[in-house]
């Protein structure tokens, strides 16, 4: 989350990938940093084992790319 804030502060687009359990926290942190429009890409919680996490990353990769390139 803080990396996204730092990127946005420097004018670089960012998106945050968060699990469903942390969406509210991520949204609160975005609002606290005046980044209400910061894209949040949500995946199911928990991540599970490394293979499950990798599968979830592949599933949302296009959403992350779209979030940081939709300007």
Backbone bond lengths (Angstrom), bond angles and torsions (degrees), N, CA, C in turn:
res aa  C-N    CA-C-N  psi(-1)  N-CA   C-N-CA  omega(-1)  CA-C   N-CA-C  phi
1 X - - - 1.430 - - 1.527 110.09 -
2 X 1.318 116.62 -47.00 1.470 119.04 -178.70 1.523 111.74 -66.33
3 X 1.324 117.48 -31.80 1.465 119.54 174.93 1.521 109.95 -62.36
4 X 1.326 117.18 -42.18 1.464 120.47 178.51 1.518 110.99 -62.74
5 X 1.321 117.42 -42.16 1.464 121.52 177.61 1.523 109.90 -59.93
6 X 1.328 116.49 -46.13 1.468 120.44 179.90 1.520 111.81 -64.15
7 X 1.320 117.70 -40.66 1.464 120.56 177.08 1.518 110.29 -61.06
8 X 1.328 116.33 -49.77 1.462 120.66 -178.84 1.525 111.33 -61.36
9 X 1.334 117.35 -38.43 1.472 120.81 177.70 1.521 111.72 -61.65
10 X 1.318 116.39 -27.12 1.467 121.31 179.90 1.527 112.26 -95.41
11 X 1.334 116.15 7.77 1.453 120.15 177.36 1.519 114.67 80.76
12 X 1.316 116.54 14.59 1.464 120.62 178.40 1.532 108.39 -102.57
13 X 1.326 117.28 132.85 1.466 118.97 -178.40 1.521 111.54 -66.59
14 X 1.318 115.29 146.75 1.460 120.79 -179.10 1.521 109.36 -144.21
15 X 1.298 114.62 160.13 1.456 122.78 172.78 1.518 106.62 -141.08
16 X 1.310 116.36 152.78 1.455 121.48 178.84 1.517 108.68 -113.91
17 X 1.311 116.24 129.27 1.461 121.63 172.69 1.517 106.33 -97.75
18 X 1.326 115.88 123.48 1.453 121.01 -177.24 1.514 110.38 -135.00
19 X 1.305 116.37 151.33 1.458 118.43 174.16 1.522 108.90 -81.87
20 X 1.318 114.93 160.94 1.467 120.96 -175.29 1.525 112.80 -56.40
21 X 1.319 118.34 -29.66 1.470 120.47 179.70 1.524 113.23 -71.60
22 X 1.312 118.00 -17.25 1.460 120.54 -174.35 1.527 113.84 -115.32
23 X 1.318 117.87 11.77 1.459 121.19 -179.49 1.528 111.26 -61.27
24 X 1.312 117.52 -45.63 1.472 120.01 -179.33 1.531 111.24 -62.39
25 X 1.322 117.02 -42.68 1.459 120.40 178.66 1.527 110.47 -63.50
26 X 1.316 117.34 -45.23 1.466 120.49 179.37 1.525 110.66 -61.27
27 X 1.327 117.04 -42.25 1.463 120.65 177.80 1.513 112.06 -63.22
28 X 1.324 116.43 -41.33 1.467 120.49 178.25 1.521 111.26 -63.28
29 X 1.321 116.36 -43.20 1.469 119.77 179.30 1.528 111.01 -66.01
30 X 1.322 116.86 -37.99 1.467 119.81 177.67 1.533 109.65 -62.77
31 X 1.325 116.95 -47.32 1.478 119.52 179.77 1.529 111.42 -63.58
32 X 1.320 117.28 -40.03 1.470 120.91 179.78 1.524 111.57 -62.19
33 X 1.325 116.08 -25.56 1.466 121.11 179.64 1.523 112.28 -102.96
34 X 1.339 116.13 17.00 1.469 123.09 176.95 1.526 111.59 59.09
35 X 1.332 116.08 37.16 1.455 121.78 179.16 1.531 109.77 -121.50
36 X 1.322 115.47 52.71 1.458 120.97 -176.10 1.524 112.59 -57.77
37 X 1.320 117.27 -26.86 1.467 121.53 -177.90 1.534 112.96 -91.91
38 X 1.322 117.71 4.18 1.458 120.48 -179.37 1.531 109.54 -60.73
39 X 1.328 117.62 122.80 1.462 119.66 -179.07 1.534 111.62 -67.17
40 X 1.325 115.13 133.17 1.462 121.71 174.58 1.520 107.57 -114.72
41 X 1.305 115.93 120.36 1.463 122.08 176.72 1.531 105.73 -102.00
42 X 1.314 115.94 121.66 1.459 120.69 -173.05 1.524 111.40 -106.66
43 X 1.331 114.05 135.12 1.460 120.78 174.11 1.534 108.08 -122.89
44 X 1.315 117.62 157.80 1.460 120.29 -179.19 1.529 112.18 -62.98
45 X 1.304 115.05 148.75 1.464 122.79 176.74 1.516 107.43 -104.95
46 X 1.290 120.18 142.62 1.469 129.33 -3.44 1.527 111.11 -83.85
47 X 1.325 114.64 170.50 1.462 119.40 179.67 1.520 112.02 -67.70
48 X 1.322 117.37 -36.12 1.459 120.68 -177.90 1.513 111.31 84.72
49 X 1.313 115.10 -156.94 1.461 120.02 -177.35 1.530 110.32 -73.56
50 X 1.317 117.73 169.67 1.471 120.09 -177.39 1.530 113.95 -55.78
51 X 1.311 118.20 -37.01 1.463 120.30 -179.89 1.527 110.85 -67.39
52 X 1.326 117.21 -41.56 1.469 120.91 177.74 1.525 110.13 -63.67
53 X 1.333 116.92 -41.31 1.464 120.76 178.39 1.527 110.80 -63.13
54 X 1.324 117.18 -40.96 1.463 121.13 178.44 1.527 110.70 -64.46
55 X 1.313 116.86 -40.42 1.464 120.13 177.55 1.521 111.25 -62.37
56 X 1.323 116.69 -42.88 1.461 120.03 178.89 1.518 111.07 -64.73
57 X 1.316 116.53 -38.00 1.468 120.05 178.20 1.525 110.51 -62.02
58 X 1.322 116.93 -42.45 1.468 120.14 178.03 1.529 110.71 -63.18
59 X 1.326 116.62 -37.44 1.463 120.98 -178.03 1.528 112.73 -64.82
60 X 1.331 117.68 -31.90 1.469 120.18 -176.08 1.519 113.61 -107.64
61 X 1.321 117.95 2.60 1.463 120.87 -177.63 1.526 111.90 -55.47
62 X 1.319 117.57 -43.57 1.475 120.73 -179.70 1.524 111.00 -64.44
63 X 1.330 117.84 -35.05 1.466 120.84 177.66 1.530 110.20 -65.84
64 X 1.298 117.22 -40.13 1.469 120.36 179.61 1.523 110.03 -65.66
65 X 1.323 116.81 -45.39 1.467 120.91 178.87 1.527 109.61 -59.98
66 X 1.308 117.17 -46.17 1.471 120.75 179.45 1.526 111.05 -61.39
67 X 1.313 116.86 -39.30 1.468 120.44 -177.95 1.531 112.07 -64.94
68 X 1.308 117.24 -37.06 1.467 118.69 -176.52 1.519 113.26 -92.41
69 X 1.329 117.44 -5.92 1.463 119.27 -179.91 1.525 113.14 -115.22
70 X 1.326 117.73 1.03 1.461 119.96 -175.62 1.523 112.67 -85.42
71 X 1.328 117.24 -1.31 1.426 125.98 173.17 1.450 119.04 34.38
